[in-house]
Every structure is written in structure tokens, then in C-alpha cells.
Amino acid sequence: MSPTRGILLKLGSVALFTVMAALVKAASDNIPSGQAVFFRSLFAMPVIIVWLLLRHDLKTGLKTKNPMGHLWRGLIGVTAMGFTFTGLGMLPLPEVTAIGFAAPLLTVVFAAFLLGERVRAFRLGAVAFGLVGVLIILWPLLSVDNLDRAVMIGVVVVLLSSVFRALAQIQIRRLAGREETSAIVFYFSLTATILSLFTLPFGWVMPTAQEAAMLIGAGLIGGFAQILLTSAYRYAEAGVVAPFDYASMLFAVVLGYVVFAEVPTVYTLVGSGVVIAAGVLIIWRERKLGLKRGQTRKAGLTPQG
């Protein structure tokens, strides 16, 4: 184990995922979200396949005991990605990132209902605290004085993306008890590529050279980011690296300002702080109980607390 290396890998993955989102946002004026999902998934696959080959893990990545489970994970994940990409075209990058922090909070709730996890008062309180933070972020976006139809739709689709991202995590937990991580990564990219093709009749366009470069770049960067994320958990406990997910807010603020001239509101920053504090509290509670998410995935167990 090398916690420092694990943290650096996690920060690298978070930074790359934020760059990927910025590239998708930059192309969103002309490129529909379904087409963006296709490029993101298709061009991530060569990176993932090369990674599996280098690890001598390609055969493992192709083996599966639960093909329908991977199909459901793909359907849920593609839906989440599609909503996220749609939201990126409607809202500033920091706001999309901040609202997306609702996903891990919702995962706790869904795990109780769908996986039968025991969620005690501490974690329920932390989830409620985090959702207050989400409401703070949304307050100026949905206030009567500033109500805008496009913004309202953007808020709804980003919230929906958080719901489906949380459901995707539940499906991954179900798969992790029987499937290798490499198989989960490979089959998600494969199913996402195929499923996104079904959006072809709904307005795909011929991208310009610049748009094509941004979309291909988003796919390649997304693939590298996925590898860094997976590798991070090989070098450090999940409880150590998980809090660094929230560094995405810093990267989003910087990229949003430099690339899109977007300045986050005070509500966004304050609400993000509340949500981040809630997420860290949940992670701290799990660590205090001696529950490691990495062990949970491998053993197919469910955390309590």
C-alpha cells in the first residue's frame, strides 16, 4: 500500500474527469448529448483495452458471470452520463459539479432501500445535512425573481443525473460481489458505446474538426481518468482517497473561470462546502466503524453505520 501514490492517482483522475466535462461542455452548443456519450465511450475503449493488455488482464475483463447485470449497469450509467452532458450545456461547470455531489448522498439512501443496508441516525443526519447544502446551491437558480426555463431544465437534468449516478453505484455494488473490476470497467464502456447509438435518429450532427477533436479528446481523457481512478484504490484504502473526489469543485471553479468566464455564486460555494462536509462525515463514520469500501466491493458486503 502507498497512500501518497493512491491520493495522487485519485487527484489525477478527478482533474482529468473535470477536463473531460469541460471539453464536452465546450462542444455542447452544437453536439447533442447522446452523440457526446458515444464519443466519450467509444474512444475510452482503446485506452482501457491497452491497459488491460498491459496488466495481462484482458481475458479477465472479457469474462462475465452476469451479462444482464452489466447491461443494467450500462443502461443506468448511460442515462446518468446523458443527463450530465445535457446539464453541462445549460448550467455553469461549477454548478453542475456542485449539484453532482448529491450522488454519493443519494447512494446511502438507495443502499438502504435496495441493498438492505442498515443506515443509522448518524449517516441519515449527514445525508440530510448534505441535501440542505444542495438546496442552498439551487436556491438562486430556482428563485422566482431569476427563474429561467433553460436554467430550470438544466437543474432538473443534473439532479436526475445524480439520481442515476447513485443507482449506478448500487448496481456496481451488486456486480462487485461476483465480477472483476476489469470486467465492470470494460463492459460499461462497451455497453455505453452501443446504447448511445440508439440516440442517432434524434439529431446527431456532423462535427467540425474542432468539435471532433474535443469529443475524441473527451473519450481518451475519460479512459485515462478511469484507469487512474481504478489504480488509486490499489494503492490506498478507499476511505483515504474517497474524500479527494471533492477536489473536483476546485478544478471546476478554475476551469469554469479560465475557459468559460464562469464565476461561481456565493450560494454555490457555501452549499458545496456543506455537501462536502456531509460527505466527509459519512466517510469518517465508515472508517471509524472499520468498514472499507474496497473490501466491501470485493466481499460483496454492505457497510453499516
Secondary structure, DSSP 4 states (H G I P E B T S, - for coil): --HHHHHHHHHHHHHHHHHHHHHHHHHTTTS-HHHHHHHHHHTTHHHHHHHHHHTT-HHHHH--S-HHHHHHHHHHHHHHHHHHHHHHTTS-HHHHHHHHTHHHHHHHHHHHHHS-----HHHHHHHHHHHHHHHHHHTTTS-GGG--HHHHHHHHHHHHHHHHHHHHHHHHHHHHTTS-HHHHHHHHHHHHHHHHGGGGGGT-----HHHHHHHHHHHHHHHHHHHHHHHHHHHS-HHHHGGGGGGHHHHHHHHHHHHH-----HHHHHHHHHHHHHHHHHHHHHHHTT--HHHHHHHT-----
